[in-house]
Amino acid sequence: MGFFDKFKQGLKKTTQLLNTDIRDLFKREGRLVDEAFLEELFAILIKTDIGVQAGRQIVDQVQSDFRGRVVHLEDVLDTIRKKLKSLLAQTGEPIRWAETKPTVILVAGVNGSGKTTSIAKLAHMLRQQGKSVVLGAADTFRAAAVEQLTIWAGRTGCQIVTGPQGSDPASVAHRAVATAVEQGADVCIVDTAGRLQTQQNLMQELGKIRRVIGKQIPEAPHEVFLVLDATTGQNGISQAKHFSEAVDATGIVLAKLDGTAKGGAVVAIWQAMQLPVKFVGVGEQPEDLIRFDADNFVDALFEGLLGTS
């Protein structure tokens, strides 16, 4: 399955919502772009959790292009698609590679966000690219997380560094990075315990883990990924802000995109945080983590209503 098809798979619920509502918007042949039309369009966009700011910018663009004119479905959708792509435009690679191995990736998130599974999928992706990977199971509070990551390490051919339950997570992170350095591994991915953004002691612990890693390799961690559950929609923004303050997050992995009709939250999070969405989870299989691409995302969002040329 290609990237575009995977985006279609992940955005299926959001697309169904949009398709139904936008078709209703154009029940008759042509619509006059007046205040009533613009309000209806805004309400449809907000349903996807796109956010008030982005929704207003899109509606303003439609108003600017078509105010007082009778328009057809394809006219408006083309404007929406182009505006969305411009709003989501991101530059750079999804992973900033270290000049000298290993590249260290620290991963954080709230309980139940899909963090450990996302790490496993990321490890699988990197192994498919021929990279050697060391996993650090620094979620020492939850035995199930260590067990889950250990199973995935075996499946993907990664080495894993663990510690006794309840031990200092920073010490596990330290040993994982040391192991990656000793073995000349390409990548070290450090898992951390799931936590709420309001748990200040645990947030401070994240900062400690980051400092310990930084003492070993001055520029590390090279990436700090925050895993957000797409089904939480815009609630992910408050999570992103608190986690970013604690560990200076560099990007987002949006998990469970296939389980929600709130796919528009990608836009809201990017606008609120200017924190790029690096990868999205679009299914349960190891290969169902894909690099975020604005063009594929937007085209998949309107698949069935608008050509993707």
Contacts in CASP RR format, 6 or more apart in sequence:
PFRMAT RR
TARGET T0000
AUTHOR 0000-0000-0000
METHOD contacts of the structure
MODEL  1
MGFFDKFKQGLKKTTQLLNTDIRDLFKREGRLVDEAFLEELFAILIKTDI
GVQAGRQIVDQVQSDFRGRVVHLEDVLDTIRKKLKSLLAQTGEPIRWAET
KPTVILVAGVNGSGKTTSIAKLAHMLRQQGKSVVLGAADTFRAAAVEQLT
IWAGRTGCQIVTGPQGSDPASVAHRAVATAVEQGADVCIVDTAGRLQTQQ
NLMQELGKIRRVIGKQIPEAPHEVFLVLDATTGQNGISQAKHFSEAVDAT
GIVLAKLDGTAKGGAVVAIWQAMQLPVKFVGVGEQPEDLIRFDADNFVDA
LFEGLLGTS
1 9 0 8 1.000
3 290 0 8 1.000
3 291 0 8 1.000
3 293 0 8 1.000
3 296 0 8 1.000
4 296 0 8 1.000
4 299 0 8 1.000
4 300 0 8 1.000
4 308 0 8 1.000
6 282 0 8 1.000
6 288 0 8 1.000
6 290 0 8 1.000
7 280 0 8 1.000
7 282 0 8 1.000
7 290 0 8 1.000
7 293 0 8 1.000
7 296 0 8 1.000
7 297 0 8 1.000
7 299 0 8 1.000
7 300 0 8 1.000
8 15 0 8 1.000
8 300 0 8 1.000
8 303 0 8 1.000
9 258 0 8 1.000
9 282 0 8 1.000
9 283 0 8 1.000
9 288 0 8 1.000
10 257 0 8 1.000
10 258 0 8 1.000
10 259 0 8 1.000
10 280 0 8 1.000
10 281 0 8 1.000
10 282 0 8 1.000
10 283 0 8 1.000
10 300 0 8 1.000
11 257 0 8 1.000
11 258 0 8 1.000
11 263 0 8 1.000
11 282 0 8 1.000
11 297 0 8 1.000
11 300 0 8 1.000
11 301 0 8 1.000
11 303 0 8 1.000
12 258 0 8 1.000
13 258 0 8 1.000
13 259 0 8 1.000
13 260 0 8 1.000
13 261 0 8 1.000
14 48 0 8 1.000
14 260 0 8 1.000
14 261 0 8 1.000
14 262 0 8 1.000
14 263 0 8 1.000
14 264 0 8 1.000
14 301 0 8 1.000
15 300 0 8 1.000
15 301 0 8 1.000
15 302 0 8 1.000
15 303 0 8 1.000
15 304 0 8 1.000
16 261 0 8 1.000
17 47 0 8 1.000
17 48 0 8 1.000
17 261 0 8 1.000
18 44 0 8 1.000
18 48 0 8 1.000
18 301 0 8 1.000
18 302 0 8 1.000
18 305 0 8 1.000
19 304 0 8 1.000
19 305 0 8 1.000
21 44 0 8 1.000
21 47 0 8 1.000
22 44 0 8 1.000
22 73 0 8 1.000
22 77 0 8 1.000
22 305 0 8 1.000
23 73 0 8 1.000
23 305 0 8 1.000
25 31 0 8 1.000
25 37 0 8 1.000
25 40 0 8 1.000
25 41 0 8 1.000
25 44 0 8 1.000
26 72 0 8 1.000
26 73 0 8 1.000
29 72 0 8 1.000
30 70 0 8 1.000
30 71 0 8 1.000
30 72 0 8 1.000
30 73 0 8 1.000
31 37 0 8 1.000
31 70 0 8 1.000
31 71 0 8 1.000
32 68 0 8 1.000
32 69 0 8 1.000
32 70 0 8 1.000
33 62 0 8 1.000
33 63 0 8 1.000
33 66 0 8 1.000
33 67 0 8 1.000
33 68 0 8 1.000
33 69 0 8 1.000
33 70 0 8 1.000
33 71 0 8 1.000
33 76 0 8 1.000
34 68 0 8 1.000
38 59 0 8 1.000
38 62 0 8 1.000
38 63 0 8 1.000
41 58 0 8 1.000
41 59 0 8 1.000
41 62 0 8 1.000
41 76 0 8 1.000
42 55 0 8 1.000
42 56 0 8 1.000
42 59 0 8 1.000
45 51 0 8 1.000
45 54 0 8 1.000
45 55 0 8 1.000
45 58 0 8 1.000
45 59 0 8 1.000
46 52 0 8 1.000
46 55 0 8 1.000
47 261 0 8 1.000
48 261 0 8 1.000
48 262 0 8 1.000
48 263 0 8 1.000
48 264 0 8 1.000
48 265 0 8 1.000
49 233 0 8 1.000
49 234 0 8 1.000
49 262 0 8 1.000
49 263 0 8 1.000
49 264 0 8 1.000
49 265 0 8 1.000
49 268 0 8 1.000
50 58 0 8 1.000
50 264 0 8 1.000
50 265 0 8 1.000
50 267 0 8 1.000
50 268 0 8 1.000
51 234 0 8 1.000
51 264 0 8 1.000
51 265 0 8 1.000
51 267 0 8 1.000
51 268 0 8 1.000
51 271 0 8 1.000
53 268 0 8 1.000
53 271 0 8 1.000
53 272 0 8 1.000
54 84 0 8 1.000
54 87 0 8 1.000
54 267 0 8 1.000
54 268 0 8 1.000
54 271 0 8 1.000
57 83 0 8 1.000
57 87 0 8 1.000
58 80 0 8 1.000
58 83 0 8 1.000
58 84 0 8 1.000
58 87 0 8 1.000
61 79 0 8 1.000
61 80 0 8 1.000
61 83 0 8 1.000
62 76 0 8 1.000
62 79 0 8 1.000
62 80 0 8 1.000
65 79 0 8 1.000
66 75 0 8 1.000
66 76 0 8 1.000
66 79 0 8 1.000
73 305 0 8 1.000
74 306 0 8 1.000
77 302 0 8 1.000
77 305 0 8 1.000
77 306 0 8 1.000
78 306 0 8 1.000
80 302 0 8 1.000
81 298 0 8 1.000
81 299 0 8 1.000
81 302 0 8 1.000
81 306 0 8 1.000
84 267 0 8 1.000
84 294 0 8 1.000
84 298 0 8 1.000
84 301 0 8 1.000
85 294 0 8 1.000
85 295 0 8 1.000
85 298 0 8 1.000
87 267 0 8 1.000
87 270 0 8 1.000
87 271 0 8 1.000
88 266 0 8 1.000
88 267 0 8 1.000
88 270 0 8 1.000
88 294 0 8 1.000
88 297 0 8 1.000
88 298 0 8 1.000
89 294 0 8 1.000
90 270 0 8 1.000
90 276 0 8 1.000
90 277 0 8 1.000
90 292 0 8 1.000
90 294 0 8 1.000
94 278 0 8 1.000
94 279 0 8 1.000
94 291 0 8 1.000
94 292 0 8 1.000
95 103 0 8 1.000
95 105 0 8 1.000
95 222 0 8 1.000
95 223 0 8 1.000
95 278 0 8 1.000
96 103 0 8 1.000
96 222 0 8 1.000
96 223 0 8 1.000
96 250 0 8 1.000
97 103 0 8 1.000
97 222 0 8 1.000
98 104 0 8 1.000
98 217 0 8 1.000
98 219 0 8 1.000
98 220 0 8 1.000
98 222 0 8 1.000
101 180 0 8 1.000
101 184 0 8 1.000
101 185 0 8 1.000
101 186 0 8 1.000
102 134 0 8 1.000
102 177 0 8 1.000
102 180 0 8 1.000
102 181 0 8 1.000
102 184 0 8 1.000
102 185 0 8 1.000
102 186 0 8 1.000
102 187 0 8 1.000
102 188 0 8 1.000
102 217 0 8 1.000
103 186 0 8 1.000
103 187 0 8 1.000
103 188 0 8 1.000
103 222 0 8 1.000
103 223 0 8 1.000
104 177 0 8 1.000
104 180 0 8 1.000
104 187 0 8 1.000
104 188 0 8 1.000
104 190 0 8 1.000
104 213 0 8 1.000
104 217 0 8 1.000
104 220 0 8 1.000
104 221 0 8 1.000
104 222 0 8 1.000
104 223 0 8 1.000
105 122 0 8 1.000
105 187 0 8 1.000
105 188 0 8 1.000
105 189 0 8 1.000
105 190 0 8 1.000
105 221 0 8 1.000
105 222 0 8 1.000
105 223 0 8 1.000
105 224 0 8 1.000
105 225 0 8 1.000
106 173 0 8 1.000
106 190 0 8 1.000
106 192 0 8 1.000
106 209 0 8 1.000
106 210 0 8 1.000
106 213 0 8 1.000
106 221 0 8 1.000
106 223 0 8 1.000
106 224 0 8 1.000
106 225 0 8 1.000
106 247 0 8 1.000
107 115 0 8 1.000
107 118 0 8 1.000
107 119 0 8 1.000
107 122 0 8 1.000
107 189 0 8 1.000
107 190 0 8 1.000
107 191 0 8 1.000
107 192 0 8 1.000
107 224 0 8 1.000
107 225 0 8 1.000
107 226 0 8 1.000
107 227 0 8 1.000
107 253 0 8 1.000
108 115 0 8 1.000
108 192 0 8 1.000
108 194 0 8 1.000
108 195 0 8 1.000
108 206 0 8 1.000
108 224 0 8 1.000
108 225 0 8 1.000
108 226 0 8 1.000
108 227 0 8 1.000
108 243 0 8 1.000
108 246 0 8 1.000
108 247 0 8 1.000
108 249 0 8 1.000
109 115 0 8 1.000
109 192 0 8 1.000
109 194 0 8 1.000
109 195 0 8 1.000
109 226 0 8 1.000
109 227 0 8 1.000
109 228 0 8 1.000
109 239 0 8 1.000
109 243 0 8 1.000
110 194 0 8 1.000
110 195 0 8 1.000
110 196 0 8 1.000
110 197 0 8 1.000
110 229 0 8 1.000
110 239 0 8 1.000
111 194 0 8 1.000
111 195 0 8 1.000
111 196 0 8 1.000
112 194 0 8 1.000
112 229 0 8 1.000
113 194 0 8 1.000
113 227 0 8 1.000
113 228 0 8 1.000
113 229 0 8 1.000
113 255 0 8 1.000
114 227 0 8 1.000
114 229 0 8 1.000
114 255 0 8 1.000
114 256 0 8 1.000
115 191 0 8 1.000
115 192 0 8 1.000
115 194 0 8 1.000
115 227 0 8 1.000
115 255 0 8 1.000
116 139 0 8 1.000
116 145 0 8 1.000
116 148 0 8 1.000
116 149 0 8 1.000
116 152 0 8 1.000
116 191 0 8 1.000
117 148 0 8 1.000
117 255 0 8 1.000
118 227 0 8 1.000
118 253 0 8 1.000
118 255 0 8 1.000
118 279 0 8 1.000
118 281 0 8 1.000
118 289 0 8 1.000
119 135 0 8 1.000
119 149 0 8 1.000
119 152 0 8 1.000
119 189 0 8 1.000
119 191 0 8 1.000
120 148 0 8 1.000
120 149 0 8 1.000
120 152 0 8 1.000
120 155 0 8 1.000
120 156 0 8 1.000
120 286 0 8 1.000
121 281 0 8 1.000
121 286 0 8 1.000
121 287 0 8 1.000
121 288 0 8 1.000
121 289 0 8 1.000
122 189 0 8 1.000
122 225 0 8 1.000
122 253 0 8 1.000
122 279 0 8 1.000
122 289 0 8 1.000
123 133 0 8 1.000
123 135 0 8 1.000
123 152 0 8 1.000
123 153 0 8 1.000
123 156 0 8 1.000
123 158 0 8 1.000
123 189 0 8 1.000
124 152 0 8 1.000
124 155 0 8 1.000
124 156 0 8 1.000
124 286 0 8 1.000
124 287 0 8 1.000
124 289 0 8 1.000
125 287 0 8 1.000
125 289 0 8 1.000
126 133 0 8 1.000
126 186 0 8 1.000
126 187 0 8 1.000
127 133 0 8 1.000
127 156 0 8 1.000
127 157 0 8 1.000
127 158 0 8 1.000
128 287 0 8 1.000
130 186 0 8 1.000
131 186 0 8 1.000
131 187 0 8 1.000
132 183 0 8 1.000
132 184 0 8 1.000
132 185 0 8 1.000
132 186 0 8 1.000
132 187 0 8 1.000
133 156 0 8 1.000
133 157 0 8 1.000
133 158 0 8 1.000
133 159 0 8 1.000
133 185 0 8 1.000
133 186 0 8 1.000
133 187 0 8 1.000
133 188 0 8 1.000
133 189 0 8 1.000
134 158 0 8 1.000
134 159 0 8 1.000
134 160 0 8 1.000
134 161 0 8 1.000
134 176 0 8 1.000
134 179 0 8 1.000
134 180 0 8 1.000
134 183 0 8 1.000
134 185 0 8 1.000
134 187 0 8 1.000
134 188 0 8 1.000
134 189 0 8 1.000
135 149 0 8 1.000
135 152 0 8 1.000
135 153 0 8 1.000
135 158 0 8 1.000
135 159 0 8 1.000
135 160 0 8 1.000
135 161 0 8 1.000
135 176 0 8 1.000
135 188 0 8 1.000
135 189 0 8 1.000
135 190 0 8 1.000
135 191 0 8 1.000
136 149 0 8 1.000
136 160 0 8 1.000
136 161 0 8 1.000
136 162 0 8 1.000
136 172 0 8 1.000
136 173 0 8 1.000
136 175 0 8 1.000
136 176 0 8 1.000
136 188 0 8 1.000
136 189 0 8 1.000
136 190 0 8 1.000
136 191 0 8 1.000
137 145 0 8 1.000
137 146 0 8 1.000
137 149 0 8 1.000
137 150 0 8 1.000
137 160 0 8 1.000
137 161 0 8 1.000
137 162 0 8 1.000
137 163 0 8 1.000
137 172 0 8 1.000
137 176 0 8 1.000
137 191 0 8 1.000
138 169 0 8 1.000
138 170 0 8 1.000
138 172 0 8 1.000
138 173 0 8 1.000
138 176 0 8 1.000
138 190 0 8 1.000
138 191 0 8 1.000
138 192 0 8 1.000
138 193 0 8 1.000
138 209 0 8 1.000
139 145 0 8 1.000
139 146 0 8 1.000
139 149 0 8 1.000
139 169 0 8 1.000
139 191 0 8 1.000
139 192 0 8 1.000
139 193 0 8 1.000
139 194 0 8 1.000
140 146 0 8 1.000
140 163 0 8 1.000
140 164 0 8 1.000
140 165 0 8 1.000
140 166 0 8 1.000
140 167 0 8 1.000
140 168 0 8 1.000
140 169 0 8 1.000
140 172 0 8 1.000
140 193 0 8 1.000
141 165 0 8 1.000
141 166 0 8 1.000
141 169 0 8 1.000
141 193 0 8 1.000
142 193 0 8 1.000
142 194 0 8 1.000
143 165 0 8 1.000
145 191 0 8 1.000
145 193 0 8 1.000
146 162 0 8 1.000
146 163 0 8 1.000
146 165 0 8 1.000
149 160 0 8 1.000
149 191 0 8 1.000
150 160 0 8 1.000
150 162 0 8 1.000
152 158 0 8 1.000
153 159 0 8 1.000
153 160 0 8 1.000
154 160 0 8 1.000
155 286 0 8 1.000
156 286 0 8 1.000
159 179 0 8 1.000
159 183 0 8 1.000
159 185 0 8 1.000
161 172 0 8 1.000
161 175 0 8 1.000
161 176 0 8 1.000
161 179 0 8 1.000
162 172 0 8 1.000
163 171 0 8 1.000
163 172 0 8 1.000
169 192 0 8 1.000
169 193 0 8 1.000
169 205 0 8 1.000
169 209 0 8 1.000
170 205 0 8 1.000
170 208 0 8 1.000
170 209 0 8 1.000
170 212 0 8 1.000
171 212 0 8 1.000
173 190 0 8 1.000
173 192 0 8 1.000
173 209 0 8 1.000
173 212 0 8 1.000
173 213 0 8 1.000
174 212 0 8 1.000
174 213 0 8 1.000
174 216 0 8 1.000
176 188 0 8 1.000
176 190 0 8 1.000
177 188 0 8 1.000
177 190 0 8 1.000
177 213 0 8 1.000
177 216 0 8 1.000
177 217 0 8 1.000
177 220 0 8 1.000
178 216 0 8 1.000
179 185 0 8 1.000
179 188 0 8 1.000
180 187 0 8 1.000
180 188 0 8 1.000
181 216 0 8 1.000
181 217 0 8 1.000
190 209 0 8 1.000
190 213 0 8 1.000
190 221 0 8 1.000
192 206 0 8 1.000
192 209 0 8 1.000
193 202 0 8 1.000
193 205 0 8 1.000
194 202 0 8 1.000
195 202 0 8 1.000
195 203 0 8 1.000
195 206 0 8 1.000
196 202 0 8 1.000
197 203 0 8 1.000
197 238 0 8 1.000
197 239 0 8 1.000
197 241 0 8 1.000
197 242 0 8 1.000
197 243 0 8 1.000
198 242 0 8 1.000
203 242 0 8 1.000
203 243 0 8 1.000
203 246 0 8 1.000
204 246 0 8 1.000
206 243 0 8 1.000
206 246 0 8 1.000
206 247 0 8 1.000
207 246 0 8 1.000
207 247 0 8 1.000
209 247 0 8 1.000
210 221 0 8 1.000
210 224 0 8 1.000
210 247 0 8 1.000
210 248 0 8 1.000
213 220 0 8 1.000
213 221 0 8 1.000
214 220 0 8 1.000
214 221 0 8 1.000
223 250 0 8 1.000
223 251 0 8 1.000
223 278 0 8 1.000
224 247 0 8 1.000
224 248 0 8 1.000
224 249 0 8 1.000
224 250 0 8 1.000
224 251 0 8 1.000
225 249 0 8 1.000
225 250 0 8 1.000
225 251 0 8 1.000
225 252 0 8 1.000
225 253 0 8 1.000
225 278 0 8 1.000
225 279 0 8 1.000
226 239 0 8 1.000
226 240 0 8 1.000
226 243 0 8 1.000
226 244 0 8 1.000
226 249 0 8 1.000
226 251 0 8 1.000
226 252 0 8 1.000
226 253 0 8 1.000
226 275 0 8 1.000
227 252 0 8 1.000
227 253 0 8 1.000
227 255 0 8 1.000
228 236 0 8 1.000
228 239 0 8 1.000
228 240 0 8 1.000
228 252 0 8 1.000
228 253 0 8 1.000
228 254 0 8 1.000
228 255 0 8 1.000
228 269 0 8 1.000
229 236 0 8 1.000
229 255 0 8 1.000
229 256 0 8 1.000
230 254 0 8 1.000
230 255 0 8 1.000
230 256 0 8 1.000
230 257 0 8 1.000
230 259 0 8 1.000
230 260 0 8 1.000
230 262 0 8 1.000
230 263 0 8 1.000
230 265 0 8 1.000
230 280 0 8 1.000
230 281 0 8 1.000
231 256 0 8 1.000
231 259 0 8 1.000
231 260 0 8 1.000
231 262 0 8 1.000
232 239 0 8 1.000
232 262 0 8 1.000
232 265 0 8 1.000
233 260 0 8 1.000
233 262 0 8 1.000
233 263 0 8 1.000
233 264 0 8 1.000
233 265 0 8 1.000
233 268 0 8 1.000
234 262 0 8 1.000
234 265 0 8 1.000
234 268 0 8 1.000
234 269 0 8 1.000
236 265 0 8 1.000
236 269 0 8 1.000
237 268 0 8 1.000
237 269 0 8 1.000
237 272 0 8 1.000
237 273 0 8 1.000
240 249 0 8 1.000
240 252 0 8 1.000
240 269 0 8 1.000
240 272 0 8 1.000
240 273 0 8 1.000
240 275 0 8 1.000
241 272 0 8 1.000
241 273 0 8 1.000
243 249 0 8 1.000
244 273 0 8 1.000
244 275 0 8 1.000
249 275 0 8 1.000
250 275 0 8 1.000
251 275 0 8 1.000
251 276 0 8 1.000
251 277 0 8 1.000
251 278 0 8 1.000
252 269 0 8 1.000
252 275 0 8 1.000
252 276 0 8 1.000
252 277 0 8 1.000
252 278 0 8 1.000
253 277 0 8 1.000
253 278 0 8 1.000
253 279 0 8 1.000
253 280 0 8 1.000
253 281 0 8 1.000
253 289 0 8 1.000
254 265 0 8 1.000
254 266 0 8 1.000
254 269 0 8 1.000
254 277 0 8 1.000
254 279 0 8 1.000
254 280 0 8 1.000
254 281 0 8 1.000
254 292 0 8 1.000
255 280 0 8 1.000
255 281 0 8 1.000
256 281 0 8 1.000
256 283 0 8 1.000
257 263 0 8 1.000
257 280 0 8 1.000
257 281 0 8 1.000
257 282 0 8 1.000
258 281 0 8 1.000
258 282 0 8 1.000
258 283 0 8 1.000
258 288 0 8 1.000
263 301 0 8 1.000
264 301 0 8 1.000
266 277 0 8 1.000
266 280 0 8 1.000
266 292 0 8 1.000
266 297 0 8 1.000
269 275 0 8 1.000
269 277 0 8 1.000
270 276 0 8 1.000
270 277 0 8 1.000
276 292 0 8 1.000
277 292 0 8 1.000
278 291 0 8 1.000
278 292 0 8 1.000
279 289 0 8 1.000
279 290 0 8 1.000
279 291 0 8 1.000
279 292 0 8 1.000
280 289 0 8 1.000
280 290 0 8 1.000
280 292 0 8 1.000
280 297 0 8 1.000
281 288 0 8 1.000
281 289 0 8 1.000
281 290 0 8 1.000
282 288 0 8 1.000
282 289 0 8 1.000
282 290 0 8 1.000
299 306 0 8 1.000
299 307 0 8 1.000
299 308 0 8 1.000
END
